[in-house]
Amino acid sequence: MKDGHVPKPLQPPFNAGTWRTIYTVSAILAAIAYTFGVITSPLLSYLACKDAGNSSREPVWALPVKRTEVLALPVQQSTDILADLARFDRQCAEPVPSKDVRQAILDALFNGTSPFAGFPPEHARALLRPRRIKGWGSTATVFERLIKEVRPRTIVELGTFLGASALHMAALARDLGLNTQVLCVDDFRGWPGFRQKFRDIQILNGDVMLFYQFMQNVASMNLTGTVVPVPYSTAVVLRALCEWGIYADLVEVDAAHDFHSAWADINAAYAILRPGGVMFGHDYHTMMDNRGVRRAVNLFAKLKKLRVEPDGQHWVLRPLPS
């Protein structure tokens, strides 16, 4: 302050209305610039490629999208890869005599006693039907034909469900006077959603009664001395049978129907097939065709130099004619 003079306070250069106008104009100009950039960038990219001597090359945004890329391999390389995928390196044990197979399974899985002893347990009795047998193609003529041909002492069935085909094979063997054991390999859990079609199969505390109903079916047919459940997944059971030296004269493959599961089952089951034995299965002709069981069977036959013998919905693997 000098000579009693009081300075006036500073005033802003623009009032509030002017600031609103400036902000609005700036926003409009920014929007115009962004839109211009979006529209012109592909064109500028194209011109840049053209100026660089690549006038025949389309800009990336104009190229078609490739959904799949097929890798073409030489025939020999393809064969080597297939052979590698089929290499299930496993040295199986010396074979257990056929007459000892049943007891070997009981010792390994059930403490040496039959799982049918004292069946059914009290807590499950009221939940079971006297007999509930269901299958698909379970009484086809291929079963009788192969059992008469092979006269098996040991049958391994992969995929049992309620036991329709296993019980049919056991009855056929009994009628022929054969001393046959049918090993039924299944985790007896069904598949996700299967009870939408089988609501009469009861559940107790989240445990589906499929295994007990299968056992009830076996008991109702008086076949408890012939049929042995092996209630685990096909992969772990086939590995165990190989390690234990339990081989089959006849193998039926009818578990999961996708290619990878069928491929694994067929390869692993082939390792426990006795010389002169036969492997066969179901679902050769389905809606999946070459994307499921049929593809696995055909590839395996090609790799092992075998012949596929179709029989209705079933397939049988045979040696090539010499």
One Martini backbone bead per residue (centre of mass of N, CA, C, O) as a GRO file, in nm:
protein
  322
    1MET     BB    1   0.098   0.036   0.024
    2LYS     BB    2   0.057   0.365  -0.137
    3ASP     BB    3  -0.068   0.658  -0.066
    4GLY     BB    4  -0.350   0.508   0.011
    5HIS     BB    5  -0.353   0.271  -0.203
    6VAL     BB    6  -0.596   0.041  -0.324
    7PRO     BB    7  -0.603  -0.248  -0.475
    8LYS     BB    8  -0.753  -0.432  -0.706
    9PRO     BB    9  -0.889  -0.706  -0.766
   10LEU     BB   10  -0.862  -0.980  -0.949
   11GLN     BB   11  -0.981  -1.076  -1.267
   12PRO     BB   12  -1.116  -1.285  -1.465
   13PRO     BB   13  -1.103  -1.320  -1.810
   14PHE     BB   14  -1.361  -1.515  -1.763
   15ASN     BB   15  -1.661  -1.619  -1.750
   16ALA     BB   16  -1.868  -1.885  -1.705
   17GLY     BB   17  -1.994  -1.884  -1.992
   18THR     BB   18  -1.729  -1.894  -2.149
   19TRP     BB   19  -1.623  -2.167  -2.040
   20ARG     BB   20  -1.854  -2.341  -2.149
   21THR     BB   21  -1.798  -2.286  -2.446
   22ILE     BB   22  -1.509  -2.391  -2.463
   23TYR     BB   23  -1.570  -2.684  -2.371
   24THR     BB   24  -1.769  -2.758  -2.595
   25VAL     BB   25  -1.582  -2.709  -2.838
   26SER     BB   26  -1.357  -2.909  -2.751
   27ALA     BB   27  -1.531  -3.165  -2.756
   28ILE     BB   28  -1.608  -3.152  -3.053
   29LEU     BB   29  -1.318  -3.156  -3.170
   30ALA     BB   30  -1.235  -3.430  -3.044
   31ALA     BB   31  -1.452  -3.603  -3.186
   32ILE     BB   32  -1.365  -3.535  -3.475
   33ALA     BB   33  -1.072  -3.642  -3.452
   34TYR     BB   34  -1.140  -3.936  -3.381
   35THR     BB   35  -1.312  -4.004  -3.629
   36PHE     BB   36  -1.095  -3.940  -3.837
   37GLY     BB   37  -0.890  -4.153  -3.740
   38VAL     BB   38  -1.067  -4.408  -3.781
   39ILE     BB   39  -1.112  -4.364  -4.090
   40THR     BB   40  -0.797  -4.311  -4.188
   41SER     BB   41  -0.599  -4.533  -4.085
   42PRO     BB   42  -0.637  -4.764  -4.297
   43LEU     BB   43  -0.559  -4.587  -4.537
   44LEU     BB   44  -0.275  -4.511  -4.440
   45SER     BB   45  -0.172  -4.802  -4.423
   46TYR     BB   46  -0.209  -4.872  -4.717
   47LEU     BB   47  -0.030  -4.642  -4.833
   48ALA     BB   48   0.227  -4.732  -4.689
   49CYS     BB   49   0.251  -5.005  -4.831
   50LYS     BB   50   0.256  -4.894  -5.118
   51ASP     BB   51   0.509  -4.709  -5.082
   52ALA     BB   52   0.690  -4.975  -4.994
   53GLY     BB   53   0.611  -5.191  -5.237
   54ASN     BB   54   0.306  -5.327  -5.131
   55SER     BB   55   0.052  -5.311  -5.334
   56SER     BB   56  -0.041  -5.631  -5.326
   57ARG     BB   57  -0.100  -5.586  -5.027
   58GLU     BB   58  -0.314  -5.633  -4.786
   59PRO     BB   59  -0.453  -5.527  -4.530
   60VAL     BB   60  -0.513  -5.674  -4.234
   61TRP     BB   61  -0.823  -5.593  -4.214
   62ALA     BB   62  -0.881  -5.742  -4.512
   63LEU     BB   63  -0.831  -6.014  -4.410
   64PRO     BB   64  -0.910  -6.324  -4.371
   65VAL     BB   65  -1.025  -6.546  -4.142
   66LYS     BB   66  -0.862  -6.821  -3.990
   67ARG     BB   67  -0.996  -7.095  -3.829
   68THR     BB   68  -0.803  -7.312  -3.966
   69GLU     BB   69  -0.500  -7.524  -3.946
   70VAL     BB   70  -0.358  -7.748  -4.167
   71LEU     BB   71  -0.128  -8.008  -4.116
   72ALA     BB   72   0.092  -8.131  -4.349
   73LEU     BB   73   0.213  -8.460  -4.356
   74PRO     BB   74   0.400  -8.696  -4.405
   75VAL     BB   75   0.331  -9.021  -4.408
   76GLN     BB   76   0.558  -9.123  -4.216
   77GLN     BB   77   0.511  -8.912  -3.994
   78SER     BB   78   0.219  -8.989  -3.934
   79THR     BB   79   0.280  -9.282  -3.852
   80ASP     BB   80   0.472  -9.217  -3.617
   81ILE     BB   81   0.268  -9.059  -3.447
   82LEU     BB   82   0.061  -9.285  -3.417
   83ALA     BB   83   0.254  -9.485  -3.280
   84ASP     BB   84   0.313  -9.304  -3.035
   85LEU     BB   85   0.011  -9.289  -2.932
   86ALA     BB   86   0.021  -9.626  -2.905
   87ARG     BB   87   0.235  -9.610  -2.666
   88PHE     BB   88   0.194  -9.844  -2.400
   89ASP     BB   89   0.418  -9.870  -2.175
   90ARG     BB   90   0.398 -10.218  -2.079
   91GLN     BB   91   0.472 -10.482  -1.855
   92CYS     BB   92   0.334 -10.767  -1.831
   93ALA     BB   93   0.254 -11.021  -1.659
   94GLU     BB   94   0.225 -11.320  -1.587
   95PRO     BB   95  -0.011 -11.544  -1.634
   96VAL     BB   96  -0.300 -11.626  -1.499
   97PRO     BB   97  -0.481 -11.872  -1.448
   98SER     BB   98  -0.806 -11.906  -1.525
   99LYS     BB   99  -0.894 -12.054  -1.253
  100ASP     BB  100  -0.764 -11.785  -1.078
  101VAL     BB  101  -0.904 -11.514  -1.147
  102ARG     BB  102  -1.129 -11.470  -0.942
  103GLN     BB  103  -0.954 -11.479  -0.682
  104ALA     BB  104  -0.763 -11.251  -0.761
  105ILE     BB  105  -0.983 -11.031  -0.753
  106LEU     BB  106  -1.087 -11.075  -0.465
  107ASP     BB  107  -0.813 -11.021  -0.326
  108ALA     BB  108  -0.765 -10.728  -0.447
  109LEU     BB  109  -1.076 -10.600  -0.373
  110PHE     BB  110  -1.239 -10.814  -0.133
  111ASN     BB  111  -1.073 -10.981   0.078
  112GLY     BB  112  -1.152 -11.274  -0.068
  113THR     BB  113  -1.454 -11.199  -0.110
  114SER     BB  114  -1.768 -11.177  -0.199
  115PRO     BB  115  -1.978 -10.910  -0.281
  116PHE     BB  116  -2.247 -11.101  -0.240
  117ALA     BB  117  -2.210 -11.120   0.050
  118GLY     BB  118  -2.492 -11.005   0.210
  119PHE     BB  119  -2.679 -10.939  -0.016
  120PRO     BB  120  -2.820 -10.669   0.067
  121PRO     BB  121  -2.796 -10.401   0.229
  122GLU     BB  122  -3.008 -10.254   0.444
  123HIS     BB  123  -2.991  -9.949   0.333
  124ALA     BB  124  -3.066 -10.059   0.015
  125ARG     BB  125  -3.311 -10.248  -0.016
  126ALA     BB  126  -3.554 -10.030  -0.063
  127LEU     BB  127  -3.401  -9.904  -0.341
  128LEU     BB  128  -3.455 -10.171  -0.493
  129ARG     BB  129  -3.508 -10.362  -0.760
  130PRO     BB  130  -3.544 -10.682  -0.848
  131ARG     BB  131  -3.532 -10.580  -1.164
  132ARG     BB  132  -3.293 -10.375  -1.377
  133ILE     BB  133  -3.266 -10.406  -1.721
  134LYS     BB  134  -3.027 -10.224  -1.935
  135GLY     BB  135  -2.961 -10.172  -2.292
  136TRP     BB  136  -2.747 -10.174  -2.600
  137GLY     BB  137  -2.722 -10.436  -2.796
  138SER     BB  138  -2.709 -10.692  -2.574
  139THR     BB  139  -2.849 -10.932  -2.788
  140ALA     BB  140  -2.675 -10.973  -3.009
  141THR     BB  141  -2.537 -11.211  -3.225
  142VAL     BB  142  -2.231 -11.161  -3.162
  143PHE     BB  143  -2.213 -11.301  -2.888
  144GLU     BB  144  -2.274 -11.594  -2.964
  145ARG     BB  145  -2.066 -11.624  -3.187
  146LEU     BB  146  -1.806 -11.565  -3.013
  147ILE     BB  147  -1.848 -11.773  -2.785
  148LYS     BB  148  -1.849 -12.021  -2.971
  149GLU     BB  149  -1.567 -11.963  -3.091
  150VAL     BB  150  -1.382 -11.906  -2.824
  151ARG     BB  151  -1.451 -12.014  -2.546
  152PRO     BB  152  -1.435 -11.852  -2.279
  153ARG     BB  153  -1.288 -11.797  -1.954
  154THR     BB  154  -1.235 -11.478  -2.009
  155ILE     BB  155  -1.419 -11.175  -1.955
  156VAL     BB  156  -1.395 -10.832  -2.067
  157GLU     BB  157  -1.588 -10.551  -1.960
  158LEU     BB  158  -1.633 -10.221  -2.098
  159GLY     BB  159  -1.903 -10.133  -1.982
  160THR     BB  160  -2.217 -10.197  -1.799
  161PHE     BB  161  -2.410 -10.070  -1.597
  162LEU     BB  162  -2.682 -10.299  -1.561
  163GLY     BB  163  -2.580 -10.578  -1.730
  164ALA     BB  164  -2.697 -10.690  -1.999
  165SER     BB  165  -2.446 -10.811  -2.158
  166ALA     BB  166  -2.316 -10.970  -1.928
  167LEU     BB  167  -2.558 -11.159  -1.872
  168HIS     BB  168  -2.575 -11.273  -2.155
  169MET     BB  169  -2.290 -11.399  -2.163
  170ALA     BB  170  -2.317 -11.573  -1.908
  171ALA     BB  171  -2.558 -11.743  -2.014
  172LEU     BB  172  -2.423 -11.855  -2.265
  173ALA     BB  173  -2.189 -11.999  -2.121
  174ARG     BB  174  -2.363 -12.180  -1.942
  175ASP     BB  175  -2.520 -12.324  -2.179
  176LEU     BB  176  -2.225 -12.435  -2.288
  177GLY     BB  177  -2.051 -12.529  -2.026
  178LEU     BB  178  -1.885 -12.291  -1.922
  179ASN     BB  179  -1.600 -12.165  -1.731
  180THR     BB  180  -1.691 -11.839  -1.677
  181GLN     BB  181  -1.557 -11.507  -1.647
  182VAL     BB  182  -1.706 -11.183  -1.575
  183LEU     BB  183  -1.556 -10.868  -1.609
  184CYS     BB  184  -1.687 -10.564  -1.469
  185VAL     BB  185  -1.604 -10.248  -1.603
  186ASP     BB  186  -1.704  -9.994  -1.368
  187ASP     BB  187  -1.802  -9.710  -1.178
  188PHE     BB  188  -2.114  -9.678  -1.137
  189ARG     BB  189  -2.215  -9.350  -1.221
  190GLY     BB  190  -2.251  -9.299  -1.504
  191TRP     BB  191  -2.379  -8.984  -1.611
  192PRO     BB  192  -2.442  -8.675  -1.667
  193GLY     BB  193  -2.797  -8.697  -1.644
  194PHE     BB  194  -2.908  -9.001  -1.644
  195ARG     BB  195  -3.166  -8.959  -1.446
  196GLN     BB  196  -3.361  -8.844  -1.659
  197LYS     BB  197  -3.403  -9.160  -1.763
  198PHE     BB  198  -3.335  -9.288  -1.448
  199ARG     BB  199  -3.532  -9.228  -1.183
  200ASP     BB  200  -3.536  -9.525  -1.044
  201ILE     BB  201  -3.253  -9.454  -0.964
  202GLN     BB  202  -3.131  -9.415  -0.669
  203ILE     BB  203  -3.049  -9.182  -0.397
  204LEU     BB  204  -2.782  -9.167  -0.136
  205ASN     BB  205  -2.617  -8.915  -0.039
  206GLY     BB  206  -2.518  -8.891  -0.357
  207ASP     BB  207  -2.551  -9.207  -0.403
  208VAL     BB  208  -2.577  -9.404  -0.652
  209MET     BB  209  -2.756  -9.725  -0.719
  210LEU     BB  210  -2.613  -9.875  -0.960
  211PHE     BB  211  -2.439 -10.094  -0.832
  212TYR     BB  212  -2.662 -10.237  -0.668
  213GLN     BB  213  -2.848 -10.294  -0.912
  214PHE     BB  214  -2.652 -10.472  -1.059
  215MET     BB  215  -2.624 -10.685  -0.835
  216GLN     BB  216  -2.926 -10.756  -0.832
  217ASN     BB  217  -2.933 -10.863  -1.121
  218VAL     BB  218  -2.734 -11.093  -1.080
  219ALA     BB  219  -2.889 -11.237  -0.852
  220SER     BB  220  -3.160 -11.280  -1.018
  221MET     BB  221  -2.977 -11.477  -1.231
  222ASN     BB  222  -2.772 -11.666  -1.089
  223LEU     BB  223  -2.450 -11.508  -1.141
  224THR     BB  224  -2.238 -11.476  -0.892
  225GLY     BB  225  -2.018 -11.701  -1.003
  226THR     BB  226  -1.951 -11.528  -1.288
  227VAL     BB  227  -1.982 -11.233  -1.189
  228VAL     BB  228  -1.747 -10.948  -1.170
  229PRO     BB  229  -1.693 -10.664  -1.016
  230VAL     BB  230  -1.507 -10.355  -1.134
  231PRO     BB  231  -1.527 -10.043  -0.957
  232TYR     BB  232  -1.370  -9.881  -1.206
  233SER     BB  233  -1.190  -9.744  -1.420
  234THR     BB  234  -1.058  -9.845  -1.714
  235ALA     BB  235  -0.768  -9.744  -1.687
  236VAL     BB  236  -0.692  -9.865  -1.404
  237VAL     BB  237  -0.774 -10.159  -1.461
  238LEU     BB  238  -0.594 -10.227  -1.706
  239ARG     BB  239  -0.334 -10.178  -1.555
  240ALA     BB  240  -0.379 -10.391  -1.334
  241LEU     BB  241  -0.417 -10.645  -1.506
  242CYS     BB  242  -0.138 -10.631  -1.626
  243GLU     BB  243   0.020 -10.646  -1.350
  244TRP     BB  244  -0.136 -10.926  -1.263
  245GLY     BB  245  -0.194 -11.123  -1.520
  246ILE     BB  246  -0.482 -11.054  -1.655
  247TYR     BB  247  -0.648 -11.224  -1.906
  248ALA     BB  248  -0.828 -11.231  -2.221
  249ASP     BB  249  -1.039 -11.388  -2.463
  250LEU     BB  250  -1.263 -11.154  -2.421
  251VAL     BB  251  -1.335 -10.819  -2.547
  252GLU     BB  252  -1.546 -10.551  -2.441
  253VAL     BB  253  -1.611 -10.227  -2.594
  254ASP     BB  254  -1.845 -10.000  -2.386
  255ALA     BB  255  -1.798  -9.710  -2.300
  256ALA     BB  256  -1.687  -9.453  -2.401
  257HIS     BB  257  -1.762  -9.260  -2.721
  258ASP     BB  258  -1.518  -9.112  -2.752
  259PHE     BB  259  -1.222  -9.111  -2.901
  260HIS     BB  260  -1.014  -9.099  -2.663
  261SER     BB  261  -1.139  -9.320  -2.488
  262ALA     BB  262  -1.144  -9.548  -2.699
  263TRP     BB  263  -0.843  -9.545  -2.763
  264ALA     BB  264  -0.743  -9.618  -2.480
  265ASP     BB  265  -0.904  -9.882  -2.440
  266ILE     BB  266  -0.801 -10.041  -2.685
  267ASN     BB  267  -0.498 -10.033  -2.625
  268ALA     BB  268  -0.507 -10.153  -2.332
  269ALA     BB  269  -0.673 -10.415  -2.399
  270TYR     BB  270  -0.471 -10.548  -2.601
  271ALA     BB  271  -0.259 -10.626  -2.372
  272ILE     BB  272  -0.487 -10.852  -2.239
  273LEU     BB  273  -0.482 -11.033  -2.488
  274ARG     BB  274  -0.493 -11.331  -2.584
  275PRO     BB  275  -0.388 -11.557  -2.778
  276GLY     BB  276  -0.668 -11.576  -2.996
  277GLY     BB  277  -0.823 -11.347  -2.923
  278VAL     BB  278  -1.110 -11.114  -2.887
  279MET     BB  279  -1.208 -10.792  -3.009
  280PHE     BB  280  -1.493 -10.588  -2.919
  281GLY     BB  281  -1.785 -10.369  -3.006
  282HIS     BB  282  -1.957 -10.070  -2.990
  283ASP     BB  283  -2.055  -9.799  -3.189
  284TYR     BB  284  -1.975  -9.789  -3.505
  285HIS     BB  285  -2.273  -9.675  -3.574
  286THR     BB  286  -2.304  -9.328  -3.560
  287MET     BB  287  -2.329  -8.988  -3.549
  288MET     BB  288  -2.008  -8.962  -3.517
  289ASP     BB  289  -1.835  -9.169  -3.640
  290ASN     BB  290  -1.520  -9.026  -3.717
  291ARG     BB  291  -1.541  -8.893  -3.396
  292GLY     BB  292  -1.523  -9.179  -3.255
  293VAL     BB  293  -1.514  -9.506  -3.238
  294ARG     BB  294  -1.460  -9.558  -3.537
  295ARG     BB  295  -1.193  -9.407  -3.552
  296ALA     BB  296  -1.038  -9.573  -3.341
  297VAL     BB  297  -1.067  -9.848  -3.478
  298ASN     BB  298  -0.941  -9.782  -3.756
  299LEU     BB  299  -0.664  -9.684  -3.655
  300PHE     BB  300  -0.584  -9.939  -3.503
  301ALA     BB  301  -0.603 -10.136  -3.740
  302LYS     BB  302  -0.390  -9.994  -3.912
  303LEU     BB  303  -0.152 -10.011  -3.711
  304LYS     BB  304  -0.195 -10.346  -3.655
  305LYS     BB  305  -0.297 -10.496  -3.902
  306LEU     BB  306  -0.617 -10.504  -3.917
  307ARG     BB  307  -0.957 -10.617  -3.924
  308VAL     BB  308  -1.278 -10.491  -3.983
  309GLU     BB  309  -1.586 -10.636  -3.846
  310PRO     BB  310  -1.891 -10.577  -3.911
  311ASP     BB  311  -2.193 -10.594  -3.673
  312GLY     BB  312  -2.379 -10.378  -3.708
  313GLN     BB  313  -2.302 -10.193  -3.422
  314HIS     BB  314  -2.060 -10.372  -3.439
  315TRP     BB  315  -1.715 -10.474  -3.370
  316VAL     BB  316  -1.436 -10.663  -3.518
  317LEU     BB  317  -1.116 -10.793  -3.464
  318ARG     BB  318  -0.892 -10.897  -3.724
  319PRO     BB  319  -0.688 -11.062  -3.901
  320LEU     BB  320  -0.517 -11.064  -4.167
  321PRO     BB  321  -0.489 -11.213  -4.445
  322SER     BB  322  -0.227 -11.434  -4.563
   0.00000   0.00000   0.00000
